[in-house]
Amino acid sequence: MNSANLDPLEALWTLKWETPAGRQLQMLSFKGRPLLLNFWATWCPPCVEELPLLNSFFGKNKENGWQVLGLAVDKLAPVQAFLQKMPVEFPVAMAGLAGADLGRKLGNMTGGLPFTVVLGKDGLVAHRKMGRISVEDLVLWASIK
């Protein structure tokens, strides 16, 4: 199946990413439960500032089925070095420049970072947020099923 012919949301679930540790991560493994998908980069100060919030959200909500995936729109070496200094509990995958294209397809018209997409367990977009997330955003999103 050619993902170029699919709608952007359908195509999302067909994607595979490499983690900073070199393992394969399949988007399909996230389907069926709520997912906070965060596009970020090590060179983006607001991205770095919100990672502890995302990590806390994941820690508090994973028992309720929530998942968080950080898609690094960055190069491998800086992400590896960054995660050594500031590890997170949730998975991170290397999206590279393809991540910027995917972000645009999911509603990030400016291509800026950070960009967050919240998907319900039905796999549909429930929220999008351009820019740094807040505690209030996370409280609202946590109520999504």
GITA-V79123 format. One record per residue. N is the residue number from 1. RES is the residue in one letter. PHI is phi as a letter, one per 40 degrees, with the letter a starting at -180 (999 if undefined). Layout:
# GITA-V79123
{{N RES PHI} {N RES PHI}}
This chain:
# GITA-V79123
{{1 M 999} {2 N c} {3 S c} {4 A c} {5 N c} {6 L c} {7 D c} {8 P d} {9 L c} {10 E c} {11 A c} {12 L d} {13 W c} {14 T c} {15 L c} {16 K b} {17 W b} {18 E b} {19 T c} {20 P d} {21 A c} {22 G g} {23 R c} {24 Q c} {25 L b} {26 Q b} {27 M d} {28 L d} {29 S c} {30 F c} {31 K c} {32 G h} {33 R b} {34 P d} {35 L b} {36 L b} {37 L b} {38 N b} {39 F c} {40 W a} {41 A a} {42 T c} {43 W c} {44 C b} {45 P d} {46 P c} {47 C c} {48 V c} {49 E c} {50 E c} {51 L d} {52 P c} {53 L c} {54 L c} {55 N c} {56 S c} {57 F d} {58 F c} {59 G d} {60 K c} {61 N b} {62 K c} {63 E c} {64 N c} {65 G g} {66 W c} {67 Q b} {68 V b} {69 L b} {70 G c} {71 L b} {72 A c} {73 V c} {74 D a} {75 K c} {76 L d} {77 A d} {78 P c} {79 V c} {80 Q c} {81 A c} {82 F c} {83 L c} {84 Q c} {85 K c} {86 M b} {87 P c} {88 V b} {89 E c} {90 F c} {91 P c} {92 V b} {93 A b} {94 M c} {95 A c} {96 G f} {97 L c} {98 A c} {99 G c} {100 A c} {101 D c} {102 L c} {103 G d} {104 R c} {105 K c} {106 L c} {107 G h} {108 N c} {109 M c} {110 T c} {111 G g} {112 G c} {113 L b} {114 P c} {115 F b} {116 T b} {117 V b} {118 V b} {119 L b} {120 G c} {121 K c} {122 D c} {123 G g} {124 L c} {125 V c} {126 A b} {127 H a} {128 R b} {129 K a} {130 M c} {131 G g} {132 R c} {133 I c} {134 S b} {135 V d} {136 E c} {137 D d} {138 L c} {139 V c} {140 L c} {141 W c} {142 A c} {143 S c} {144 I c} {145 K b}}
